């Protein structure tokens, strides 16, 4: 590792300027550390002693001051001027000619105007070769133009010789400074274009940040995680995901005395530093697992599962100690969520724990019903009774005939499992995890039952449970709930006339639901409902886009074309690439015919150009790359909220009133 001190006037610009580029491989073979230190240097502008000369509060450019002295010495006294006429006397100042303005004007005496154009201000000037002299003295006896009382030819010659020479010297000094500034600026701008410094590509790997003063403060670091392609913030015991925007904000200085002081770069050509050439951690783990026996595989999977639970417990304890700031949500406010986020492959909260939290009210009620068994036979008997009664209740609920206004699968994960014939061990472990949920710590009885359930979970060995299969079932149920929320949100937005937003939700609901239905008819929601309102949204949006197109107003035409390019055409091509129904095909033909009808009409030239750009994409989806932005993830606060929304929406779409969900 090597350290490089940069002569920068501050941290500003260093992070983005050096974010990527090349370095000399002979000097820095693998890792480059850039220490951002502050140095005093000559600013890239003319020194103040030239452009604002003087020791008093009023200062002027030095060449101007020398010029004004010559002008004063060359002005004739009032007694020598003609009292009745405006005689103009020629006063030669120098042999060079330069157009200028009256030195008594605001423009010529202003420091700002004098320093704006250095070449003009500091060149020998004859802008006062013809000065108007006063026709007489003022009523107060003062001359109109200041002038010396007497000036001998010898004195005038001496003043002009000295001042003009000094002025020439100052002008030469200023020109030398300008040349130096131009040369330095060019060197700085081209310093990264040197072929010697562009032999090896590199990228920014870490940024060390300091907050405070020179004698005290706080340090943290941003490190780029190559396998996951994200920035991580290491702040004492806390490691959190971050973003380039946050890193940039902390690195530039000027806010809370925070700025970056050290940058670390990594050679992109080294394979062990390049994420693209190194197998990911998951790939390495899978490869290593394949070499193990079946017994060891199950043991490792179970051990990993238990470790995730321990991490989850630790995170929950820490969240109680350290208050967390609420993160801003990209979802609309009317759909704000309080439910735990869906676990990712890197998350600490497993999906089964999330589903336990969703139904915690139902589980708490089951525990409350065991008060008699708890007092009479103890905690083991209370857990056994609660387990079997809840199992029977959910099994009977799964046997009920669903109606068009209700879906019991939304009430509980086990109803979904029962209806799709999940393995018995998956069902039993899921229910046991509900009673082991930490959110059930209401009283002594619930805490005791929770601890016993947690102990029973730890007794389940790798031979008793296929954890991959267990996780897969919970992933399917999580996707089913997501499809349901997307469908309901899309239908609500459709009834409010927000077709553009509704279409995004309905498209994603359809695509995800199709994945579930491939595993069984009860894995997803009814496909025909999603397809019906997806078609209605497309037809409404197509008609709106066509109306905007026909106005021939630039703003309206652009808006209509954007709707076609960004939403309607990708959706149509997505539908065509799947198993398309006759109803969908008819709707697509209606939309295509509408736009093709403009070809035979006399429309403006700009409309013809717009039509020629997107119409081929509408008619031929073969080469289209489908890119759709996923709508904001929104989830209800509890299963009862989702069930009530489902009932309200399904009842509304069969009636005439717009649904209102509180």
Residue, then its C-alpha position, 0 to 999 in steps of 0.5 A: x500500500x502506498x500513500x499519496x498526498x494531493x495538493x488540494x485546497x480542500x476535499x471538494x472534488x477529490x472523491x468524484x475526480x478520483x473515483x475511477x481512472x488509471x494509475x502507473x502500475x510500476x508505482x502502485x501494483x495493487x492498492x492505492x491510498x490517497x491521503x486528502x490533506x489541506x495545503x496552502x497554495x497560490x490561488x488561481x487568480x490575480x493576487x489582491x495586491x495588484x487588483x486591489x492596491x492600497x492600505x486604506x478601505x478604498x482600493x483600486x488596480x495598481x496600473x489604474x492608480x499610476x495612470x490617474x497620477x499622470x492624468x492629474x499631472x497633465x491637467x492644466x490649472x483652471x487659471x490657464x484655461x479659457x474662461x469663456x470657451x470649452x477648449x479641448x487640450x491634447x495631452x499625450x500620455x503614451x505612444x500606444x493607443x487604447x480606447x477607454x472611458x473617462x477616469x472620473x466615471x464609475x466604470x473606470x474607477x470601480x475595482x470590479x470593472x477594472x479587474x474583469x478585463x485584465x488585458x484591457x485595464x492594464x494596457x497603456x491607454x490614451x482614453x484621455x487625449x482630449x480632456x474638456x477643461x472647465x470654462x471657469x471656476x465654480x461659485x465656490x472657487x474650486x476648479x471643475x477638474x483637479x489639477x496641480x497649481x504649477x508643473x514645470x516641464x522638467x517635473x512633468x517629464x520626470x513624472x511621466x518617465x517614472x510612472x510610465x516605466x513603473x506601469x510597464x513593469x506592473x503590466x509585465x508582472x500581471x502578464x507573467x501571472x496570467x501566463x502562469x495561471x493559464x499554464x497551471x490550469x492547463x496542467x491541472x486539467x490534463x494531469x490525468x491524461x498522461x499516458x504514463x498514468x493510464x496504464x492500469x484501470x482502478x476503482x474506488x474501494x473505500x473512503x475513510x471519513x472524519x467528523x470533528x476538529x483536528x484534536x478530536x472527532x469521530x471516524x467511520x468508513x465506507x467500503x464497497x462490497x464487490x460480490x453484492x455491488x453495494x456500499x457498506x458503512x462501518x461505524x463502530x459496531x454498526x455495519x449498514x447498507x449505504x449509497x453513493x449519495x450518502x457517501x458523497x454527502x459525507x465526503x465533500x466537507x462543509x456539513x457538520x465538519x465532516x469530510x473524507x480524509x483518505x481514499x483507497x483504490x483497487x487495481x481492476x486487473x487483479x483477479x482476486x480484487x475483481x468481483x466479475x472474475x471471482x466466484x460469488x460467496x454463494x457459488x463457492x458455498x454451493x460448490x463446497x456443499x456438493x462435495x459433502x455427504x447428505x448427512x453433513x449437508x443437512x447438518x450444515x443447513x440446520x446449523x445455518x438456520x439456527x445461526x440466522x435465528x440467533x442473529x435475528x434475536x440479537x438484532x431485536x435486542x439491539x433495536x430495543x437499545x438503540x432507537x432507529x431513525x425511520x427511513x423514508x418510504x417510496x410507497x404512496x402514503x395511503x399505502x404506508x406499511x408497518x409490516x416487517x419487510x420481506x426477507x432477502x437472501x442477505x436479510x436476517x429475518x427469515x420468512x417464517x418469522x415474518x409470517x409469525x409476526x403477521x398472525x401474532x394476534x391470532x396466536x396471542x388469542x390461542x395462548x389466552x385460551x389456554x389459561x385453565x390448562x396453564x394454571x392446572x397442568x403447567x406450561x408444557x400442557x398449555x403449549x400442547x393445547x394451544x398448538x392442537x386447537x390452533x392446528x384444528x381451527x386453521x385446518x377447518x378454515x382451509x376446508x371452507x368453500x371460498x367465495x368471490x368476496x373472501x379468500x381464507x388463504x390471506x388469513x393465515x399461512x397454514x391455510x395456504x399450506x393446507x389447501x396446497x397439501x404442504x408436508x406435515x413437518x412443514x406445517x408443524x414447524x411453521x405453527x411451532x415458530x408462531x408460538x416461539x415468536x418474541x412478539x408474544x411477550x405479553x405476560x408470564x404465561x406467553x413468555x413461558x410458552x414462547x421459551x418452551x416453543x423455542x426449546x422445541x425448535x432447537x430439538x428439531x435436527x437436520x434429519x427431521x426437516x428439509x430446510x430448503x423445502x421449508x424455506x421454499x414454501x414460505x417464499x411461495x406464500x410471501x409471493x402469494x401475499x405480494x400478488x394479492x396486494x398488487x392486485x387489490x391496489x391495482x383494482x383500487x387505483x383503476x376505480x379511481x381512474x388512475x389507470x397508469x398507476x393501476x396498470x403497473x400493479x396489475x402487470x406485476x401481479x399477473x407475472x408473479x401469479x403466473x409463476x405460482x400457478x405453474x406449481x398448482x391451481x391453489x398457489x395463486x389468485x384467479x388469473x382471469x380477474x387480473x387479465x380483465x382489468x389489465x386489458x381495461x387499463x390498457x384500452x383506457x390508457x391507449x385512448x387517452x394517449x391517442x387523444x393527447x396525440x390528436x391535439x398536436x400540442x407539443x407538450x400533450x403529444x410528448x406526454x401521449x408518446x411517453x405513455x405509449x413507449x414507457x408503459x403500453x408498448x412494453x405491457x403489450x409485448x409482455x402479454x404477447x410473449x406469454x400464453x395470450x388469450x383471445x380477449x387479450x389479442x382482440x384488445x391489442x388489435x383494437x389498439x393497433x388499428x387505432x394508431x394505424x388509422x392515422x396513416x391514412x389521415x392528413x396529419x401534421x409533419x411532426x405527428x407523422x415523425x412521432x408515429x413513424x418512431x413508435x408504430x413499428x415497435x407497437x406492431x413488431x414485438x420480436x426485437x423488443x427488450x421489455x423494461x418495466x419499473x416495479x411499483x412500490x412494495x406495499x403491504x397491509x398491517x395485518x391479515x385482517x386489513x388485507x382480508x377486509x380490503x379483499x372483500x371491499x374491492x371484490x364487492x365493489x368491482x361487481x357493483x357500481x360504487x367506488x371502493x373506499x378502504x379505511 
